[in-house]
C-alpha cells in the first residue's frame, strides 16, 4: 500500500508539475509527498524528476515509468473506489439462491418488491432444490427450508414450517375424513418426491411430544410442492403440506386441516449469508428488506388456536361442516 501511495503521489506530481500541489491533492503534507517520491526513486534506482526551486519536470526514465505505470494505477484506484462505493450506494449485482420449491410460492412477491424499491440493483435469483454453497456458487444470500444450516454462515430464522394434513372440502364430502393417523391408510393421499434423494418424503406427526414418521403410498406424487398442493386443492386426495403453501387456502376455506393435534413445526425457513460486517450495502439492504417482510409473517403459518378453529370437528360430522363452509363463503 505504501508503494501504491508513493506511485499515486508521483503521478499527481507529474500531472500538476508540483510536489506541493500533489500533496494538497492527496491530503498529505508537502514533506510526506517529497519523502514518498524520494523513497520510490531509491526503490527503483532511478531519478524520476528534475528538481529546481521553481520547477519540477520528468526525467526520461520518469516519463517511461509514468507511461507504463499510470494505466495500472488507474485500474487499481478505480477498483478501490468502486469497492468503497459499494458500502455507500445501493447498486450492483446481487446473487440469491433459493429452493425451487419455495421460490415462487414464498419469495417471488418480495423479490419483485425489492427490485421495485432498488432499481439500481441487478437481482440474479437461482432456484435450485439442492443446498447452495455460498462460497462455491458465489451467492450473496441463500434461503433454505428445513433444519438450521450448520456450516460457517450466519443463519436467520424467518418462518416456522408446519406440516399440516389437509384436504379439499370436495374430497371430504365424497370420502369422509380420517379420525386418526392409522385411518390415513384408508384414504387416497398425495406425496412429495424430494430432490436430494428422489424418494417420497414420509409424513411426520407429533405424538405425545415425539416425532413419528410414516410412509404413505400416494395416489399422486410429484417433485414440485406447488403441483402437490394443486392436486390436494383439486380434491384428488389428502396431502401433508407445508404451512407456507397451505395457510392461505386453509384460511379461505379451500382446504380443511385434519389431525391438527399431530401438526409438527420443528423445522423452519432460514436466510443465510456471510459475515455481516463484510457485506456490501446492497446485500445488507436486501437482508434487512427480507427480514422486515418475511420474519414472523403470519400469512405463511397458522397460530395453534387458529388452526384448531379451522379444523374439521373430531366428531366426523363432515357434511354439516361443508354446508356451513359454503354458507359462510
RODO-2510 file (C-alpha; in nm, 4 decimals, decimal comma):
residues 329
     n   res          X          Y          Z
     1     x     0,0000     0,0000     0,0000
     2     x     0,2899     0,2375     0,0709
     3     x     0,4280     0,1784    -0,2782
     4     x     0,0851     0,2413    -0,4329
     5     x     0,0529     0,5662    -0,2369
     6     x     0,4021     0,6699    -0,3482
     7     x     0,3263     0,5927    -0,7137
     8     x    -0,0044     0,7796    -0,6917
     9     x     0,1766     1,0827    -0,5458
    10     x     0,4334     1,0634    -0,8252
    11     x     0,1599     1,0527    -1,0928
    12     x    -0,0218     1,3522    -0,9418
    13     x     0,3046     1,5481    -0,9091
    14     x     0,3840     1,4811    -1,2750
    15     x     0,0347     1,5921    -1,3785
    16     x     0,0326     1,9071    -1,1631
    17     x     0,4016     1,9945    -1,2038
    18     x     0,4427     2,0425    -0,8303
    19     x     0,5001     1,8246    -0,5267
    20     x     0,3195     2,0828    -0,3104
    21     x     0,0098     2,0704    -0,5318
    22     x     0,0250     1,6909    -0,5369
    23     x     0,0414     1,6902    -0,1562
    24     x    -0,2706     1,9094    -0,1328
    25     x    -0,4460     1,6880    -0,3874
    26     x    -0,3591     1,3744    -0,1876
    27     x    -0,4403     1,5272     0,1504
    28     x    -0,0865     1,4869     0,2849
    29     x     0,1905     1,7268     0,3856
    30     x     0,4471     1,8526     0,1290
    31     x     0,7186     1,6818     0,3331
    32     x     0,5327     1,3463     0,3135
    33     x     0,4877     1,3864    -0,0638
    34     x     0,8550     1,4665    -0,1168
    35     x     0,9630     1,1752     0,1028
    36     x     0,7298     0,9324    -0,0798
    37     x     0,8751     1,0244    -0,4199
    38     x     1,2328     1,0049    -0,2898
    39     x     1,1671     0,6574    -0,1433
    40     x     1,0157     0,5497    -0,4768
    41     x     1,3247     0,6738    -0,6616
    42     x     1,5509     0,4873    -0,4187
    43     x     1,3439     0,1706    -0,4590
    44     x     1,3551     0,1908    -0,8410
    45     x     1,7181     0,3018    -0,8553
    46     x     1,6365     0,5852    -1,0995
    47     x     1,5675     0,9565    -1,0817
    48     x     1,2099     1,0442    -1,1713
    49     x     1,2153     1,4251    -1,1607
    50     x     1,4448     1,7142    -1,2413
    51     x     1,4005     1,9454    -0,9433
    52     x     1,4673     2,3173    -0,9160
    53     x     1,3333     2,5660    -0,6646
    54     x     1,0806     2,6836    -0,9250
    55     x     1,0126     2,3851    -1,1475
    56     x     0,9518     2,0117    -1,1423
    57     x     0,9896     1,8096    -1,4637
    58     x     1,0142     1,4431    -1,5537
    59     x     1,3384     1,2770    -1,6467
    60     x     1,3381     1,0409    -1,9461
    61     x     1,3274     0,7466    -1,7063
    62     x     1,0491     0,9176    -1,5131
    63     x     0,8432     0,9641    -1,8326
    64     x     0,8850     0,5982    -1,9277
    65     x     0,7886     0,4887    -1,5787
    66     x     0,4834     0,7173    -1,5844
    67     x     0,3680     0,5821    -1,9200
    68     x     0,3935     0,2209    -1,8023
    69     x     0,2551     0,2559    -1,4519
    70     x    -0,0311     0,5029    -1,4977
    71     x    -0,2837     0,2665    -1,6659
    72     x    -0,2354     0,0028    -1,3969
    73     x    -0,2711     0,2515    -1,1123
    74     x    -0,5873     0,3925    -1,2678
    75     x    -0,7336     0,0406    -1,2736
    76     x    -0,6380    -0,0180    -0,9099
    77     x    -0,7703     0,3148    -0,7852
    78     x    -1,0881     0,2700    -0,9888
    79     x    -1,1485    -0,0732    -0,8411
    80     x    -1,0754     0,0592    -0,4927
    81     x    -1,3198     0,3471    -0,5381
    82     x    -1,5868     0,1083    -0,6697
    83     x    -1,5421    -0,1193    -0,3713
    84     x    -1,5710     0,1754    -0,1327
    85     x    -1,8769     0,2978    -0,3207
    86     x    -2,0477    -0,0391    -0,2659
    87     x    -2,0646     0,0463     0,1057
    88     x    -2,2329     0,3790     0,0334
    89     x    -2,4619     0,3243    -0,2671
    90     x    -2,7279     0,0560    -0,3143
    91     x    -2,6387    -0,0673    -0,6607
    92     x    -2,4727    -0,3519    -0,8447
    93     x    -2,5226    -0,7283    -0,8894
    94     x    -2,6801    -0,9382    -0,6144
    95     x    -2,6914    -1,3181    -0,6461
    96     x    -2,9545    -1,5014    -0,4427
    97     x    -3,0161    -1,8743    -0,4155
    98     x    -3,3470    -2,0282    -0,3050
    99     x    -3,5113    -2,3701    -0,3274
   100     x    -3,7302    -2,4043    -0,6334
   101     x    -3,9989    -2,5408    -0,4033
   102     x    -4,0125    -2,2084    -0,2159
   103     x    -3,9072    -1,9578    -0,4782
   104     x    -4,2425    -1,8934    -0,6409
   105     x    -4,4851    -1,9564    -0,3562
   106     x    -4,2947    -1,7719    -0,0846
   107     x    -4,0256    -1,5371    -0,2119
   108     x    -4,1335    -1,4193    -0,5575
   109     x    -4,3565    -1,1333    -0,4384
   110     x    -4,0842    -0,9933    -0,2136
   111     x    -3,8105    -1,0335    -0,4736
   112     x    -4,0215    -0,8229    -0,7102
   113     x    -4,0896    -0,5655    -0,4378
   114     x    -3,7156    -0,5355    -0,3693
   115     x    -3,6472    -0,4797    -0,7404
   116     x    -3,9074    -0,2022    -0,7458
   117     x    -3,7622    -0,0381    -0,4351
   118     x    -3,3970    -0,0587    -0,5508
   119     x    -3,3857    -0,0360    -0,9313
   120     x    -3,0062     0,0023    -0,9409
   121     x    -2,9552    -0,3497    -0,8030
   122     x    -2,9368    -0,6341    -1,0565
   123     x    -3,1015    -0,9267    -0,8759
   124     x    -2,9895    -1,2698    -1,0001
   125     x    -3,2128    -1,5394    -0,8478
   126     x    -3,1058    -1,9026    -0,8816
   127     x    -3,3832    -2,1519    -0,7980
   128     x    -3,2315    -2,4881    -0,7103
   129     x    -3,3555    -2,7522    -0,4697
   130     x    -3,0035    -2,8610    -0,3772
   131     x    -2,8367    -2,6747    -0,0922
   132     x    -2,6178    -2,3889    -0,2139
   133     x    -2,2584    -2,3405    -0,1028
   134     x    -2,2380    -1,9618    -0,0774
   135     x    -1,8643    -1,9554    -0,1429
   136     x    -1,8546    -2,2147    -0,4200
   137     x    -2,1568    -2,0745    -0,6022
   138     x    -2,0617    -1,7122    -0,5321
   139     x    -2,4075    -1,6389    -0,3946
   140     x    -2,4540    -1,3376    -0,1679
   141     x    -2,7611    -1,4662     0,0152
   142     x    -2,9218    -1,8107     0,0346
   143     x    -3,2525    -1,9450     0,1609
   144     x    -3,3264    -2,2909     0,2961
   145     x    -3,6284    -2,4761     0,4240
   146     x    -3,5623    -2,7402     0,6890
   147     x    -3,3185    -2,7631     0,9776
   148     x    -3,0826    -2,4856     1,0863
   149     x    -2,7822    -2,4616     0,8490
   150     x    -2,4697    -2,5819     1,0305
   151     x    -2,1930    -2,4547     0,8043
   152     x    -1,9934    -2,1381     0,8660
   153     x    -2,2563    -1,8807     0,7716
   154     x    -2,4940    -1,6589     0,9623
   155     x    -2,8459    -1,8070     0,9565
   156     x    -3,1567    -1,6033     1,0306
   157     x    -3,4817    -1,7839     1,1122
   158     x    -3,7673    -1,6309     0,9138
   159     x    -4,0680    -1,8605     0,9466
   160     x    -4,1735    -2,1873     1,1043
   161     x    -4,2747    -2,4717     0,8750
   162     x    -4,5858    -2,6503     0,9982
   163     x    -4,6594    -2,9828     0,8293
   164     x    -5,0385    -2,9861     0,8042
   165     x    -5,2537    -3,2757     0,6854
   166     x    -5,5378    -3,1259     0,4842
   167     x    -5,7933    -3,1984     0,2161
   168     x    -6,0333    -3,0096    -0,0073
   169     x    -6,3975    -2,9905     0,1021
   170     x    -6,4944    -3,1811    -0,2133
   171     x    -6,2760    -3,4764    -0,1126
   172     x    -6,4181    -3,4865     0,2407
   173     x    -6,7754    -3,4703     0,1093
   174     x    -6,7102    -3,7759    -0,1112
   175     x    -6,4826    -3,9844     0,1091
   176     x    -6,5040    -3,8542     0,4648
   177     x    -6,2027    -3,7675     0,6763
   178     x    -5,9599    -3,9770     0,8852
   179     x    -6,0088    -3,9568     1,2610
   180     x    -5,6600    -4,0927     1,3340
   181     x    -5,3189    -4,1362     1,1754
   182     x    -5,3969    -4,5058     1,1219
   183     x    -5,7082    -4,4235     0,9202
   184     x    -5,4980    -4,2433     0,6578
   185     x    -5,4305    -4,5878     0,5090
   186     x    -5,7992    -4,5984     0,4062
   187     x    -5,7708    -4,2789     0,2002
   188     x    -5,6150    -4,1540    -0,1216
   189     x    -5,3065    -3,9478    -0,0413
   190     x    -5,0598    -3,7320    -0,2284
   191     x    -4,6817    -3,7388    -0,1929
   192     x    -4,3740    -3,5221    -0,2460
   193     x    -4,0628    -3,6706    -0,4036
   194     x    -3,7562    -3,4985    -0,2587
   195     x    -3,4931    -3,3517    -0,4880
   196     x    -3,1940    -3,4735    -0,2856
   197     x    -3,2876    -3,8433    -0,2600
   198     x    -3,5580    -3,8908    -0,5227
   199     x    -3,7610    -4,0742    -0,2583
   200     x    -4,1133    -3,9934    -0,1429
   201     x    -4,0912    -3,7947     0,1797
   202     x    -4,2546    -3,9705     0,4769
   203     x    -4,5288    -3,7843     0,6566
   204     x    -4,4414    -3,6615     1,0032
   205     x    -4,6593    -3,6288     1,3128
   206     x    -4,6234    -3,5122     1,6702
   207     x    -4,7450    -3,7818     1,9067
   208     x    -4,7038    -3,7284     2,2818
   209     x    -4,4222    -3,4752     2,2267
   210     x    -4,2342    -3,7120     1,9968
   211     x    -4,1878    -3,7015     1,6214
   212     x    -4,3304    -4,0004     1,4403
   213     x    -4,2687    -4,0660     1,0698
   214     x    -4,4999    -4,2684     0,8495
   215     x    -4,4587    -4,3722     0,4872
   216     x    -4,7554    -4,3252     0,2569
   217     x    -4,8401    -4,4917    -0,0721
   218     x    -4,9582    -4,1928    -0,2729
   219     x    -5,2191    -4,1966    -0,5437
   220     x    -5,0329    -3,8992    -0,6889
   221     x    -4,6782    -3,7822    -0,6221
   222     x    -4,4569    -3,5110    -0,7687
   223     x    -4,1257    -3,3384    -0,7060
   224     x    -4,2997    -2,9995    -0,7159
   225     x    -4,4572    -2,8626    -0,3970
   226     x    -4,6966    -2,6394    -0,5888
   227     x    -4,8011    -2,9365    -0,8024
   228     x    -4,8815    -3,1458    -0,4957
   229     x    -5,0763    -2,8595    -0,3365
   230     x    -5,2808    -2,8188    -0,6533
   231     x    -5,3664    -3,1888    -0,6533
   232     x    -5,4960    -3,1582    -0,2965
   233     x    -5,6929    -2,8446    -0,3883
   234     x    -5,8458    -3,0344    -0,6814
   235     x    -5,9806    -3,2964    -0,4406
   236     x    -5,7609    -3,5783    -0,5641
   237     x    -5,6591    -3,6833    -0,2148
   238     x    -5,5393    -3,5893     0,1307
   239     x    -5,1966    -3,4252     0,1463
   240     x    -4,9478    -3,3154     0,4085
   241     x    -4,8455    -2,9670     0,3013
   242     x    -4,6082    -2,7085     0,4403
   243     x    -4,7768    -2,4102     0,6038
   244     x    -4,6127    -2,1681     0,3594
   245     x    -4,8286    -2,3345     0,0917
   246     x    -5,1329    -2,4388     0,2927
   247     x    -5,2035    -2,1377     0,5173
   248     x    -5,3802    -1,9195     0,2608
   249     x    -5,6136    -2,1897     0,1148
   250     x    -5,6949    -2,3066     0,4686
   251     x    -5,7961    -1,9563     0,5723
   252     x    -6,0074    -1,9161     0,2594
   253     x    -6,1852    -2,2482     0,3168
   254     x    -6,0434    -2,4162     0,0064
   255     x    -5,8597    -2,6652     0,2291
   256     x    -5,9630    -2,8155     0,5628
   257     x    -5,6884    -2,9047     0,8146
   258     x    -5,7120    -3,2574     0,9579
   259     x    -5,5486    -3,4283     1,2560
   260     x    -5,4339    -3,0892     1,3837
   261     x    -5,3331    -3,2362     1,7200
   262     x    -5,0438    -3,4003     1,5343
   263     x    -4,9124    -3,0953     1,3422
   264     x    -4,5320    -3,0558     1,3578
   265     x    -4,3357    -2,7312     1,3423
   266     x    -3,9787    -2,8323     1,4309
   267     x    -3,8296    -2,7061     1,1015
   268     x    -3,8201    -2,3577     0,9574
   269     x    -3,7283    -2,1311     0,6693
   270     x    -3,3871    -1,9682     0,7045
   271     x    -3,1922    -1,6984     0,5281
   272     x    -2,8149    -1,7348     0,5456
   273     x    -2,5214    -1,5157     0,4421
   274     x    -2,1577    -1,4327     0,5180
   275     x    -2,0222    -1,2145     0,7966
   276     x    -2,2442    -0,9067     0,8193
   277     x    -1,9580    -0,6592     0,8713
   278     x    -1,8048    -0,7539     0,5345
   279     x    -2,1200    -0,7237     0,3241
   280     x    -2,1774    -0,4561     0,0577
   281     x    -2,4609    -0,2170     0,1293
   282     x    -2,6835    -0,3725    -0,1387
   283     x    -2,6538    -0,7128     0,0314
   284     x    -2,7196    -0,5746     0,3807
   285     x    -3,0176    -0,3828     0,2436
   286     x    -3,1601    -0,6976     0,0816
   287     x    -3,1202    -0,8933     0,4060
   288     x    -3,2961    -0,6219     0,6073
   289     x    -3,5713    -0,5995     0,3443
   290     x    -3,6434    -0,9738     0,3539
   291     x    -3,6361    -0,9830     0,7337
   292     x    -3,8803    -0,6926     0,7509
   293     x    -4,1292    -0,8556     0,5133
   294     x    -4,0918    -1,2255     0,5975
   295     x    -3,9757    -1,2754     0,9564
   296     x    -4,2771    -1,3939     1,1542
   297     x    -4,5164    -1,3119     0,8673
   298     x    -4,8450    -1,4811     0,9704
   299     x    -4,9523    -1,5019     0,6096
   300     x    -4,7417    -1,8186     0,5866
   301     x    -4,8341    -2,0088     0,9032
   302     x    -5,1246    -2,0509     1,1450
   303     x    -5,1254    -2,0000     1,5188
   304     x    -5,2361    -2,3151     1,7069
   305     x    -5,5672    -2,1609     1,8149
   306     x    -5,6451    -2,0502     1,4598
   307     x    -5,5553    -2,3931     1,3261
   308     x    -5,7863    -2,5643     1,5733
   309     x    -6,0689    -2,3239     1,4915
   310     x    -6,0415    -2,4012     1,1191
   311     x    -6,0019    -2,7767     1,1617
   312     x    -6,2603    -3,0433     1,0896
   313     x    -6,4525    -3,1299     1,4095
   314     x    -6,3296    -3,4550     1,5541
   315     x    -6,6848    -3,5921     1,5712
   316     x    -6,6587    -3,6511     1,1949
   317     x    -6,9705    -3,4501     1,1062
   318     x    -6,8105    -3,3513     0,7748
   319     x    -7,1251    -3,2873     0,5722
   320     x    -7,2507    -3,0306     0,8222
   321     x    -6,9134    -2,8594     0,8188
   322     x    -6,9126    -2,8460     0,4407
   323     x    -7,2578    -2,6898     0,4401
   324     x    -7,1519    -2,4274     0,6959
   325     x    -6,8337    -2,3581     0,4993
   326     x    -7,0296    -2,2955     0,1781
   327     x    -7,2893    -2,0832     0,3595
   328     x    -7,0162    -1,8615     0,5073
   329     x    -6,8329    -1,8018     0,1779
***
